[in-house]
């Protein structure tokens, strides 16, 4: 087995989900510049996460949208604009067909 493929900076790290108010101490190689004083009085590196088991719908059983960067709003706006374009094209095609039918009658 190769000895150089395993990480060497494995250490205790605190992961914190600020939305749910949940934090846990575990071993990790995650790099961070933040630190936190933990319940045992020691100071550990801190990694902030957006979703954890305390806030993820699969674990909580409730559906909750955590939109930190406006992704849902941008998607809804893009979808509404696409629907408006689709309706405008359908209306334009319907008007063109009616105009063509009226010319054919004359």
OpenMM code with the backbone's topology and positions (N, CA, C; nanometers):
from openmm import Vec3, app, unit

residues = "UNK UNK UNK UNK UNK UNK UNK UNK UNK UNK UNK UNK UNK UNK UNK UNK UNK UNK UNK UNK UNK UNK UNK UNK UNK UNK UNK UNK UNK UNK UNK UNK UNK UNK UNK UNK UNK UNK UNK UNK UNK UNK UNK UNK UNK UNK UNK UNK UNK UNK UNK UNK UNK UNK UNK UNK UNK UNK UNK UNK UNK UNK UNK UNK UNK UNK UNK UNK UNK UNK UNK UNK UNK UNK UNK UNK UNK UNK UNK UNK UNK UNK UNK UNK UNK UNK UNK UNK UNK UNK UNK UNK UNK UNK UNK UNK UNK UNK UNK UNK UNK UNK UNK UNK UNK UNK".split()
positions = [
    Vec3(0.0833, -0.1167, 0.0000),
    Vec3(0.0000, 0.0000, 0.0000),
    Vec3(0.0893, 0.1250, 0.0000),
    Vec3(0.0485, 0.2277, -0.0744),
    Vec3(0.1268, 0.3507, -0.0810),
    Vec3(0.1113, 0.4307, 0.0482),
    Vec3(0.2222, 0.4759, 0.1020),
    Vec3(0.2168, 0.5509, 0.2276),
    Vec3(0.1921, 0.7000, 0.2049),
    Vec3(0.2047, 0.7481, 0.0829),
    Vec3(0.1917, 0.8918, 0.0568),
    Vec3(0.0515, 0.9344, 0.0156),
    Vec3(-0.0439, 0.8423, 0.0073),
    Vec3(-0.1768, 0.8807, -0.0387),
    Vec3(-0.2715, 0.9193, 0.0753),
    Vec3(-0.2357, 0.8915, 0.1978),
    Vec3(-0.3219, 0.9228, 0.3110),
    Vec3(-0.2900, 1.0610, 0.3675),
    Vec3(-0.3930, 1.1363, 0.4094),
    Vec3(-0.3680, 1.2698, 0.4647),
    Vec3(-0.2919, 1.2621, 0.5964),
    Vec3(-0.2093, 1.3621, 0.6199),
    Vec3(-0.1303, 1.3644, 0.7430),
    Vec3(-0.1815, 1.4676, 0.8428),
    Vec3(-0.2722, 1.5571, 0.8008),
    Vec3(-0.3204, 1.6627, 0.8900),
    Vec3(-0.4601, 1.6319, 0.9447),
    Vec3(-0.4829, 1.5085, 0.9831),
    Vec3(-0.6093, 1.4636, 1.0404),
    Vec3(-0.6160, 1.5112, 1.1850),
    Vec3(-0.7177, 1.5918, 1.2195),
    Vec3(-0.7246, 1.6512, 1.3521),
    Vec3(-0.8704, 1.6756, 1.3920),
    Vec3(-0.8986, 1.7046, 1.5199),
    Vec3(-1.0354, 1.7366, 1.5621),
    Vec3(-1.0786, 1.8713, 1.5030),
    Vec3(-1.2016, 1.8765, 1.4507),
    Vec3(-1.2572, 1.9969, 1.3904),
    Vec3(-1.4032, 2.0074, 1.4320),
    Vec3(-1.4510, 2.1297, 1.4565),
    Vec3(-1.5914, 2.1534, 1.4879),
    Vec3(-1.6622, 2.1973, 1.3601),
    Vec3(-1.7725, 2.1287, 1.3262),
    Vec3(-1.8590, 2.1677, 1.2154),
    Vec3(-1.9824, 2.2329, 1.2752),
    Vec3(-2.0170, 2.3531, 1.2267),
    Vec3(-2.1267, 2.4291, 1.2840),
    Vec3(-2.2293, 2.4655, 1.1773),
    Vec3(-2.3564, 2.4339, 1.2043),
    Vec3(-2.4690, 2.4734, 1.1203),
    Vec3(-2.5395, 2.5864, 1.1934),
    Vec3(-2.5112, 2.7109, 1.1526),
    Vec3(-2.5648, 2.8272, 1.2225),
    Vec3(-2.7152, 2.8412, 1.2054),
    Vec3(-2.7707, 2.7936, 1.0949),
    Vec3(-2.9142, 2.8040, 1.0710),
    Vec3(-2.9907, 2.7219, 1.1741),
    Vec3(-2.9429, 2.6009, 1.2022),
    Vec3(-3.0112, 2.5127, 1.2961),
    Vec3(-2.9584, 2.5270, 1.4384),
    Vec3(-2.8498, 2.6006, 1.4578),
    Vec3(-2.7913, 2.6125, 1.5908),
    Vec3(-2.7321, 2.4810, 1.6385),
    Vec3(-2.6687, 2.4090, 1.5490),
    Vec3(-2.6171, 2.2754, 1.5776),
    Vec3(-2.4693, 2.2701, 1.5432),
    Vec3(-2.3911, 2.2088, 1.6300),
    Vec3(-2.2473, 2.1936, 1.6053),
    Vec3(-2.2025, 2.0583, 1.6592),
    Vec3(-2.0996, 2.0019, 1.5956),
    Vec3(-2.0460, 1.8750, 1.6436),
    Vec3(-1.8959, 1.8705, 1.6199),
    Vec3(-1.8291, 1.7968, 1.7056),
    Vec3(-1.6841, 1.7810, 1.7007),
    Vec3(-1.6528, 1.6446, 1.6402),
    Vec3(-1.5652, 1.6442, 1.5393),
    Vec3(-1.5270, 1.5199, 1.4732),
    Vec3(-1.3852, 1.5336, 1.4197),
    Vec3(-1.3332, 1.4275, 1.3642),
    Vec3(-1.2002, 1.4292, 1.3026),
    Vec3(-1.2150, 1.4658, 1.1557),
    Vec3(-1.1272, 1.5514, 1.1046),
    Vec3(-1.1350, 1.5925, 0.9647),
    Vec3(-1.0022, 1.6500, 0.9172),
    Vec3(-0.9887, 1.6589, 0.7849),
    Vec3(-0.8736, 1.7255, 0.7237),
    Vec3(-0.9151, 1.8581, 0.6616),
    Vec3(-1.0393, 1.9025, 0.6854),
    Vec3(-1.0910, 2.0268, 0.6270),
    Vec3(-1.0061, 2.1451, 0.6732),
    Vec3(-0.9722, 2.2315, 0.5781),
    Vec3(-0.8897, 2.3489, 0.6076),
    Vec3(-0.9779, 2.4687, 0.6385),
    Vec3(-0.9431, 2.5443, 0.7428),
    Vec3(-1.0174, 2.6638, 0.7811),
    Vec3(-0.9282, 2.7552, 0.8629),
    Vec3(-0.9614, 2.8831, 0.8622),
    Vec3(-0.8874, 2.9809, 0.9432),
    Vec3(-0.9630, 3.0177, 1.0699),
    Vec3(-1.0921, 2.9812, 1.0798),
    Vec3(-1.1733, 3.0133, 1.1969),
    Vec3(-1.1490, 2.9123, 1.3085),
    Vec3(-1.1666, 2.9580, 1.4314),
    Vec3(-1.1561, 2.8686, 1.5472),
    Vec3(-1.2729, 2.8953, 1.6404),
    Vec3(-1.2989, 2.8004, 1.7297),
    Vec3(-1.4072, 2.8139, 1.8272),
    Vec3(-1.3647, 2.7445, 1.9559),
    Vec3(-1.4094, 2.7992, 2.0674),
    Vec3(-1.3846, 2.7356, 2.1972),
    Vec3(-1.4983, 2.6365, 2.2199),
    Vec3(-1.4651, 2.5106, 2.2325),
    Vec3(-1.5640, 2.4037, 2.2424),
    Vec3(-1.6046, 2.3805, 2.3874),
    Vec3(-1.7046, 2.2961, 2.4095),
    Vec3(-1.7608, 2.2687, 2.5423),
    Vec3(-1.6585, 2.2155, 2.6420),
    Vec3(-1.5544, 2.1492, 2.5931),
    Vec3(-1.4537, 2.0929, 2.6829),
    Vec3(-1.3462, 2.1944, 2.7212),
    Vec3(-1.3587, 2.3196, 2.6739),
    Vec3(-1.2647, 2.4249, 2.7078),
    Vec3(-1.1493, 2.4400, 2.6103),
    Vec3(-1.1334, 2.3475, 2.5177),
    Vec3(-1.0265, 2.3552, 2.4180),
    Vec3(-1.0725, 2.4344, 2.2964),
    Vec3(-0.9752, 2.4876, 2.2226),
    Vec3(-1.0046, 2.5626, 2.1010),
    Vec3(-0.9765, 2.4737, 1.9800),
    Vec3(-1.0754, 2.4678, 1.8874),
    Vec3(-1.0654, 2.3819, 1.7695),
    Vec3(-1.0907, 2.4636, 1.6428),
    Vec3(-1.0419, 2.4166, 1.5289),
    Vec3(-1.0763, 2.4806, 1.4016),
    Vec3(-1.2275, 2.4691, 1.3779),
    Vec3(-1.2864, 2.5701, 1.3143),
    Vec3(-1.4308, 2.5749, 1.2913),
    Vec3(-1.4602, 2.5770, 1.1421),
    Vec3(-1.5482, 2.4858, 1.0977),
    Vec3(-1.5964, 2.4827, 0.9601),
    Vec3(-1.7462, 2.5094, 0.9648),
    Vec3(-1.7915, 2.6152, 0.8949),
    Vec3(-1.9339, 2.6484, 0.8918),
    Vec3(-1.9975, 2.5794, 0.7713),
    Vec3(-2.1113, 2.5123, 0.7957),
    Vec3(-2.1832, 2.4422, 0.6898),
    Vec3(-2.3235, 2.5000, 0.6772),
    Vec3(-2.3808, 2.4931, 0.5566),
    Vec3(-2.5151, 2.5456, 0.5333),
    Vec3(-2.6220, 2.4451, 0.5745),
    Vec3(-2.5955, 2.3171, 0.5574),
    Vec3(-2.6938, 2.2132, 0.5888),
    Vec3(-2.6249, 2.1019, 0.6663),
    Vec3(-2.6907, 2.0573, 0.7720),
    Vec3(-2.6407, 1.9438, 0.8503),
    Vec3(-2.7580, 1.8501, 0.8769),
    Vec3(-2.7362, 1.7472, 0.9554),
    Vec3(-2.8444, 1.6551, 0.9872),
    Vec3(-2.9542, 1.7231, 1.0683),
    Vec3(-2.9230, 1.8356, 1.1333),
    Vec3(-3.0233, 1.9071, 1.2116),
    Vec3(-3.1131, 1.9953, 1.1255),
    Vec3(-3.0713, 2.0254, 1.0031),
    Vec3(-3.1523, 2.1128, 0.9184),
    Vec3(-3.1935, 2.0494, 0.7859),
    Vec3(-3.1425, 1.9305, 0.7522),
    Vec3(-3.1763, 1.8671, 0.6247),
    Vec3(-3.3139, 1.8006, 0.6352),
    Vec3(-3.4017, 1.8229, 0.5361),
    Vec3(-3.5379, 1.7669, 0.5416),
    Vec3(-3.5427, 1.6152, 0.5544),
    Vec3(-3.4454, 1.5448, 0.5009),
    Vec3(-3.4455, 1.3984, 0.5118),
    Vec3(-3.4381, 1.3558, 0.6580),
    Vec3(-3.3598, 1.4249, 0.7379),
    Vec3(-3.3408, 1.3885, 0.8785),
    Vec3(-3.4452, 1.4517, 0.9694),
    Vec3(-3.4953, 1.5703, 0.9338),
    Vec3(-3.5906, 1.6397, 1.0201),
    Vec3(-3.7336, 1.5978, 0.9929),
    Vec3(-3.7614, 1.5484, 0.8706),
    Vec3(-3.8970, 1.5081, 0.8367),
    Vec3(-3.9852, 1.6234, 0.7946),
    Vec3(-3.9328, 1.7419, 0.7871),
    Vec3(-4.0102, 1.8582, 0.7442),
    Vec3(-3.9405, 1.9237, 0.6265),
    Vec3(-4.0230, 1.9807, 0.5381),
    Vec3(-3.9652, 2.0466, 0.4217),
    Vec3(-3.9407, 2.1925, 0.4556),
    Vec3(-3.8180, 2.2347, 0.4397),
    Vec3(-3.7798, 2.3722, 0.4699),
    Vec3(-3.6778, 2.4140, 0.3659),
    Vec3(-3.6992, 2.5312, 0.3075),
    Vec3(-3.6075, 2.5794, 0.2052),
    Vec3(-3.5066, 2.6730, 0.2699),
    Vec3(-3.3801, 2.6381, 0.2582),
    Vec3(-3.2719, 2.7234, 0.3053),
    Vec3(-3.2019, 2.7754, 0.1811),
    Vec3(-3.2340, 2.8977, 0.1449),
    Vec3(-3.1824, 2.9548, 0.0212),
    Vec3(-3.0869, 3.0672, 0.0567),
    Vec3(-2.9588, 3.0351, 0.0638),
    Vec3(-2.8610, 3.1334, 0.1076),
    Vec3(-2.8151, 3.2258, -0.0033),
    Vec3(-2.8362, 3.1875, -0.1281),
    Vec3(-2.7834, 3.2682, -0.2377),
    Vec3(-2.8888, 3.3074, -0.3393),
    Vec3(-3.0187, 3.2955, -0.3075),
    Vec3(-3.1246, 3.3367, -0.3981),
    Vec3(-3.1458, 3.2427, -0.5150),
    Vec3(-3.1027, 3.1192, -0.5041),
    Vec3(-3.1142, 3.0253, -0.6161),
    Vec3(-3.2596, 2.9960, -0.6507),
    Vec3(-3.3420, 2.9781, -0.5485),
    Vec3(-3.4824, 2.9458, -0.5725),
    Vec3(-3.5527, 3.0621, -0.6415),
    Vec3(-3.5279, 3.1835, -0.5941),
    Vec3(-3.5900, 3.3008, -0.6550),
    Vec3(-3.5451, 3.3187, -0.7998),
    Vec3(-3.4180, 3.2985, -0.8271),
    Vec3(-3.3690, 3.3109, -0.9650),
    Vec3(-3.4322, 3.2044, -1.0544),
    Vec3(-3.4473, 3.0829, -1.0029),
    Vec3(-3.5097, 2.9770, -1.0816),
    Vec3(-3.6548, 3.0107, -1.1113),
    Vec3(-3.7285, 3.0573, -1.0104),
    Vec3(-3.8696, 3.0917, -1.0315),
    Vec3(-3.8839, 3.2045, -1.1327),
    Vec3(-3.7973, 3.3049, -1.1272),
    Vec3(-3.8026, 3.4158, -1.2224),
    Vec3(-3.7710, 3.3663, -1.3632),
    Vec3(-3.6713, 3.2798, -1.3759),
    Vec3(-3.6341, 3.2259, -1.5069),
    Vec3(-3.7484, 3.1416, -1.5638),
    Vec3(-3.8128, 3.0628, -1.4789),
    Vec3(-3.9240, 2.9791, -1.5221),
    Vec3(-4.0426, 3.0638, -1.5653),
    Vec3(-4.0737, 3.1706, -1.4911),
    Vec3(-4.1842, 3.2602, -1.5267),
    Vec3(-4.1558, 3.3300, -1.6594),
    Vec3(-4.0330, 3.3735, -1.6812),
    Vec3(-3.9971, 3.4388, -1.8073),
    Vec3(-4.0101, 3.3414, -1.9238),
    Vec3(-3.9718, 3.2166, -1.9050),
    Vec3(-3.9829, 3.1154, -2.0106),
    Vec3(-4.1294, 3.0893, -2.0435),
    Vec3(-4.2144, 3.0839, -1.9414),
    Vec3(-4.3578, 3.0640, -1.9646),
    Vec3(-4.4169, 3.1821, -2.0407),
    Vec3(-4.3753, 3.3039, -2.0072),
    Vec3(-4.4251, 3.4233, -2.0767),
    Vec3(-4.3832, 3.4214, -2.2233),
    Vec3(-4.2566, 3.3839, -2.2504),
    Vec3(-4.2106, 3.3734, -2.3900),
    Vec3(-4.2887, 3.2672, -2.4661),
    Vec3(-4.3158, 3.1560, -2.3998),
    Vec3(-4.3905, 3.0465, -2.4620),
    Vec3(-4.5322, 3.0929, -2.4990),
    Vec3(-4.5989, 3.1643, -2.4078),
    Vec3(-4.7331, 3.2155, -2.4343),
    Vec3(-4.7312, 3.3204, -2.5450),
    Vec3(-4.6284, 3.4053, -2.5458),
    Vec3(-4.6180, 3.5084, -2.6497),
    Vec3(-4.5988, 3.4448, -2.7869),
    Vec3(-4.5158, 3.3427, -2.7956),
    Vec3(-4.4952, 3.2731, -2.9226),
    Vec3(-4.6220, 3.2014, -2.9686),
    Vec3(-4.6950, 3.1415, -2.8760),
    Vec3(-4.8198, 3.0735, -2.9107),
    Vec3(-4.9222, 3.1741, -2.9610),
    Vec3(-4.9304, 3.2895, -2.8963),
    Vec3(-5.0225, 3.3955, -2.9385),
    Vec3(-4.9848, 3.4474, -3.0761),
    Vec3(-4.8561, 3.4672, -3.0990),
    Vec3(-4.8081, 3.5162, -3.2281),
    Vec3(-4.8396, 3.4152, -3.3386),
    Vec3(-4.8203, 3.2873, -3.3116),
    Vec3(-4.8492, 3.1827, -3.4098),
    Vec3(-4.9983, 3.1763, -3.4398),
    Vec3(-5.0799, 3.1931, -3.3352),
    Vec3(-5.2249, 3.1903, -3.3535),
    Vec3(-5.2699, 3.3075, -3.4401),
    Vec3(-5.2139, 3.4274, -3.4171),
    Vec3(-5.2481, 3.5459, -3.4967),
    Vec3(-5.2045, 3.5276, -3.6417),
    Vec3(-5.0858, 3.4697, -3.6627),
    Vec3(-5.0362, 3.4467, -3.7984),
    Vec3(-5.1247, 3.3463, -3.8711),
    Vec3(-5.1696, 3.2430, -3.8032),
    Vec3(-5.2580, 3.1436, -3.8640),
    Vec3(-5.3922, 3.2058, -3.8992),
    Vec3(-5.4443, 3.2902, -3.8118),
    Vec3(-5.5726, 3.3566, -3.8388),
    Vec3(-5.5588, 3.4513, -3.9574),
    Vec3(-5.4492, 3.5237, -3.9645),
    Vec3(-5.4255, 3.6167, -4.0752),
    Vec3(-5.4136, 3.5399, -4.2066),
    Vec3(-5.3443, 3.4258, -4.2032),
    Vec3(-5.3276, 3.3436, -4.3229),
    Vec3(-5.4610, 3.2870, -4.3678),
    Vec3(-5.5458, 3.2474, -4.2708),
    Vec3(-5.6786, 3.1917, -4.3026),
    Vec3(-5.7690, 3.2987, -4.3627),
    Vec3(-5.7605, 3.4210, -4.3128),
    Vec3(-5.8450, 3.5291, -4.3660),
    Vec3(-5.8013, 3.5667, -4.5075),
    Vec3(-5.6727, 3.5623, -4.5381),
    Vec3(-5.6246, 3.5902, -4.6731),
    Vec3(-5.6675, 3.4794, -4.7692),
    Vec3(-5.6720, 3.3545, -4.7208),
    Vec3(-5.7106, 3.2425, -4.8050),
    Vec3(-5.8591, 3.2504, -4.8407),
    Vec3(-5.9431, 3.3059, -4.7489),
    Vec3(-6.0856, 3.3196, -4.7753),
    Vec3(-6.1127, 3.4252, -4.8813),
    Vec3(-6.0289, 3.5255, -4.8931),
    Vec3(-6.0526, 3.6349, -4.9880),
    Vec3(-6.0157, 3.5960, -5.1209),
] * unit.nanometer
topology = app.Topology()
chain = topology.addChain("A")
for resn in residues:
    res = topology.addResidue(resn, chain)
    for name in ("N", "CA", "C"):
        topology.addAtom(name, app.Element.getBySymbol(name[0]), res)
